[in-house]
Amino acid sequence: MTPQFIEGFAFETLKLILLVSAPVLLVAMVVGFAVSVLQATTQINEATIGFVPKIVAIYATLILFSGFIMDRLMNFSAGIFGDFSRFVK
């Protein structure tokens, strides 16, 4: 294993992590921002109001994007196990 191989592997891993987590993080940020704007306009300063919409939105996003996320993770895992002989040299 060369340092370039490890750097490339680490880069691909981080890229996969960002790609898989992006839909959930973006939805959480948008819903959080919308709830914050709603709370600011109505002057309701209750901290627990933002949790329920975020949880529902994240759950719906995970259901909608579960196929995409699992496909990416399965392809990455299959690639690792398929080239396992390269890793142990």
N, C-alpha and C positions, 0 to 999 in steps of 0.2 A: 504494500500500500504506500503510495507516494503522498506527499503533502498536497499536491494538486488534486489527487483523487478525493482526499478527505475534504478539501475545500469545496470541490464540486458537489460532493454528496451532501455536505452541510447546507450549501446554497439551495439545492433542490428540495431538501427537507424543509427549510424555512419558507421557500416559495409555496410549497404544498400547505404548510400551516396557515399562511396568510390567505391562500385561495379558499381553503376549507372554512376558515373562521370569518371571512369577510361578509357573507350574507347575514349571519347572525349579528355581528357587531354593527353593521350598517343599519339594520332594522332596529336594534336596541337604541342606537344613537338618534335615529329619526323619531321614534316613539318617545324617547326621553325628552327630546327637544320640544315636541308637540305638547307633551304634558306640562313641561316647564312654562311654555308660552301661555297655555290655558290657565295654569295656576297664577301666573303673573297678571294676566288680564282680569281674572276674577278675584284676585287677592286672597286666595285660599292657600294658606301656608301649612298644609298638612303633608308631612313627609311620606306617609304610607300610601297616598293616592297614586303615586307614580309606579308603584310596584306591580299592581294587578295588570294594567295595560301592557307593561313591558313583558311580564311573564307570559301573557296570552300571545303577544306578538312573537316572542322568541319561540314559543312552542309551535305556533303555526308556521314559522319560518323553518324550523327543524323538520316539520312534517313535509313541507313543500320541497325543501332542498335535500332531503335525506338520500334520494337516489343519486344526485350529483355528488354529494359528500362521500357516500359509500363507494361510488364508482372510482373516484379519485384515490381514495385510500386503498381500495383493493388493487388497482393498477400499480400503485407505488409499492405495496407489500409484495405483489407478485414479481415485480421487477427486482426487489431486494432478494427474495428467495430464489429467483431464477438465476441471478448472478452471484450466488452465495460463494462460489468457488473463488471469485475475485477478491472477496472480503477476507478470506482466511489465509491468503498467501503471505 
